[in-house]
Amino acid sequence: MTVTDLNNMTEKEFDAFMNGVKEKNPNLLQFTADFINGFVTSQEVERFLKMKPSQQQEYLKNYKGVKHE
């Protein structure tokens, strides 16, 4: 599914999209959740976004998430 406008998706469409992300890219979803929950900083996201695509893929492949206490 190509997303052009998240604001105009139905809840069902959004849920299907998120389930696809969770299935295909669980570490990306975890990285995003960790950012939303304050476990990953804006600076860490900026560093990630400055990486080459191959580096981003490797980073996400090895991302284990933050140990939540």
For each residue, the residues with C-beta under 8 A, 3 or more apart:
1: 13 16 17 20
2:
3: 6 9 17
4:
5: 8 9
6: 3 9 14
7:
8: 5
9: 3 5 6 13 14 17
10: 13 14
11: 14 15
12: 15 16
13: 1 9 10 16 17
14: 6 9 10 11 17 18
15: 11 12 18 19
16: 1 12 13 19 20
17: 1 3 9 13 14 20 21
18: 14 15 21 22 29
19: 15 16 22 23
20: 1 16 17 23 24
21: 17 18 24 25 28 29
22: 18 19 25 26 29
23: 19 20 26
24: 20 21
25: 21 22 28 29 60
26: 22 23 29 30
27: 30 31 60 61 63 65
28: 21 25 31 32 60
29: 18 21 22 25 26 32 33
30: 26 27 33 34 63 65
31: 27 28 34 35 40 48 60 63 65
32: 28 29 35 36
33: 29 30 36 37
34: 30 31 37 39 40 65 66
35: 31 32 38 39 40 44 45
36: 32 33
37: 33 34 68
38: 35
39: 34 35 66 68
40: 31 34 35 44 45 66
41: 44 45
42: 45 46
43: 46 47
44: 35 40 41 47 48
45: 35 40 41 42 48 49
46: 42 43 49 50
47: 43 44 50 51
48: 31 44 45 51 56 59
49: 45 46
50: 46 47
51: 47 48 55 56 59
52: 55 56
53: 56 57
54: 57 58
55: 51 52 58 59
56: 48 51 52 53 59 60
57: 53 54 60 61
58: 54 55 61 62
59: 48 51 55 56 62 63
60: 25 27 28 31 56 57 63
61: 27 57 58
62: 58 59
63: 27 30 31 59 60
64:
65: 27 30 31 34
66: 34 39 40
67:
68: 37 39
69:
